[in-house]
Amino acid sequence: MTVLDSARLRFEPMQEAHYDGLRRLNSDPLVMRFISGQPETPDDTHAVIARVKARWETLGYAWWSLIERDSGELIGAGCIQHLEHNTSNPHEIGWRLRPDRWGQGYAIEAAERMARFAFDDLGVPLLCAICDPENAASRRVMDKLGMTYRGVEVWHGESVSAYGIDHATWTRRHDVD
């Protein structure tokens, strides 16, 4: 399982040791507003951790717990996975943060690091992101990441705003000499 680092974050593959932080995150109605519409229950959080651990074992990537370096606290979660968890679908990038960390640049920092992992380590040809059409904050992160709006698409049985960036575009935008 791959641990990643960025300037302010440590990305640890989701595990039971993260339960308390994930409960705080995923039981917050503001966090879940655009994700499922309702907070997770304790059983839901345990089930998510078990599913994510299985995906790490099978695929070698899934959800990370985002640990703030300065505080050591779990402040969010982020992923590289396949849309609808179907390996024939494109790779998806996703993130969520605690409301007390919104507006501080953590989402784009996490998204850039996870995208670099997807393109450089996994060699994915296309990275997609989806969000509720009303989730302006996530759309801004997608724009900052260099993603292009693909339109409204149906994923997970919902009409969502879909964005994408291909490997060549990512490389042009993030080529460092």
C-alpha positions in Angstrom: 0.0 0.0 0.0 1.3 3.4 -1.1 1.8 6.2 1.4 2.1 9.6 -0.2 3.3 13.0 1.1 2.7 16.6 0.1 3.8 19.9 1.7 1.1 19.7 4.5 -0.4 16.3 4.2 0.5 12.6 4.6 -1.7 10.2 2.6 -2.1 6.9 4.5 -4.1 4.1 2.9 -7.4 3.9 4.8 -7.4 1.5 7.7 -9.2 0.7 11.0 -6.7 2.9 12.9 -8.3 5.9 11.1 -11.8 5.0 12.3 -12.3 7.9 14.8 -11.2 10.5 12.3 -13.2 9.0 9.5 -16.3 8.9 11.8 -15.8 12.6 12.5 -15.5 13.3 8.7 -18.2 11.1 7.3 -20.8 11.7 10.0 -20.7 15.5 9.3 -23.8 16.5 7.4 -21.9 19.4 5.7 -19.3 16.9 4.4 -21.8 14.4 3.2 -24.3 17.0 1.7 -23.0 16.5 -1.9 -21.8 12.9 -1.5 -24.6 10.8 -0.2 -26.9 13.4 1.3 -26.7 11.9 4.7 -24.1 11.2 7.4 -22.6 7.7 7.7 -23.5 5.5 10.6 -20.7 3.8 12.7 -21.5 0.5 10.8 -21.2 2.3 7.5 -17.8 3.7 8.4 -16.5 0.2 9.4 -17.9 -1.2 6.1 -16.2 1.5 4.1 -12.9 0.8 5.7 -13.2 -2.9 5.0 -14.2 -2.3 1.3 -11.3 0.2 0.8 -8.8 -2.2 2.4 -9.9 -4.9 0.0 -9.5 -2.6 -3.0 -6.0 -1.7 -1.9 -5.1 -5.4 -1.8 -6.7 -6.1 -5.2 -5.8 -2.9 -7.2 -3.0 -1.3 -5.3 -4.9 2.0 -5.0 -8.1 3.3 -3.4 -8.8 5.8 -0.7 -6.3 7.5 1.5 -6.9 9.1 4.9 -5.5 12.7 4.7 -3.4 13.4 7.8 -2.4 17.0 8.5 1.3 17.0 9.2 1.3 19.8 11.7 -1.5 18.5 13.9 -1.4 14.8 13.1 -5.2 14.9 12.7 -7.2 13.2 10.0 -8.7 16.1 8.1 -10.0 14.4 5.0 -10.0 11.5 2.6 -9.0 11.2 -1.1 -9.0 8.6 -3.7 -7.9 7.2 -7.0 -10.4 4.5 -8.0 -12.5 3.6 -11.0 -15.8 5.3 -11.7 -18.6 3.1 -10.2 -15.8 0.8 -9.0 -15.7 -0.9 -12.4 -12.2 -1.5 -13.8 -13.5 -1.1 -17.3 -14.4 2.6 -16.5 -11.9 5.4 -16.4 -10.0 6.3 -13.2 -11.6 8.8 -10.9 -10.1 11.2 -8.4 -12.0 12.3 -5.4 -11.6 14.1 -2.1 -13.5 15.4 0.9 -12.4 17.5 3.8 -13.6 18.5 7.3 -15.4 21.9 7.1 -12.8 23.5 9.5 -10.2 22.9 6.8 -12.2 24.2 3.8 -10.8 27.2 1.9 -7.2 26.6 3.0 -5.9 25.0 -0.2 -5.9 21.4 1.2 -8.2 20.1 -1.5 -6.1 21.2 -4.5 -2.9 20.1 -2.7 -4.4 16.7 -2.2 -5.8 16.5 -5.7 -2.5 17.5 -7.3 -0.6 14.8 -5.4 -3.1 12.1 -6.1 -3.2 13.0 -9.8 0.5 12.9 -10.0 0.4 9.4 -8.4 -2.3 8.3 -11.0 -0.4 9.6 -14.0 3.2 9.0 -13.0 2.9 5.8 -10.9 -0.1 4.1 -12.3 0.2 5.4 -15.9 -3.5 6.1 -16.3 -4.5 7.6 -19.6 -7.4 9.7 -18.3 -8.4 10.9 -14.9 -12.0 11.9 -14.3 -13.8 13.6 -11.4 -17.5 13.9 -10.7 -19.6 16.1 -8.4 -23.0 17.3 -7.6 -23.7 20.1 -10.1 -24.3 22.4 -7.1 -20.9 21.7 -5.5 -19.1 24.8 -6.6 -16.1 24.2 -4.4 -15.3 20.8 -6.0 -15.8 22.3 -9.4 -13.2 25.0 -8.6 -10.7 22.3 -7.5 -11.3 20.4 -10.8 -10.7 23.6 -12.8 -7.5 24.4 -10.8 -6.3 20.8 -11.5 -6.6 21.6 -15.2 -9.6 19.3 -15.8 -12.0 20.1 -18.6 -15.8 20.0 -18.1 -17.2 17.0 -20.0 -20.9 17.8 -19.3 -23.6 16.3 -17.2 -23.2 12.5 -17.1 -24.9 9.7 -15.1 -22.8 7.9 -12.6 -23.9 6.0 -9.5 -27.5 6.5 -10.8 -27.2 10.3 -10.4 -26.8 13.2 -12.9 -23.4 14.7 -12.0 -21.0 17.3 -13.4 -18.2 15.4 -15.0 -14.6 16.6 -15.6 -11.5 15.0 -17.1 -7.9 15.5 -17.8 -5.7 13.2 -20.0 -2.1 12.2 -19.3 -0.7 14.5 -22.1 -2.5 17.5 -20.9 -1.5 16.8 -17.3 2.2 16.5 -18.4 2.1 19.8 -20.3 0.5 21.6 -17.4 2.8 20.1 -14.8 6.1 19.6 -16.6 8.9 20.7 -14.3 12.4 21.1 -15.7 
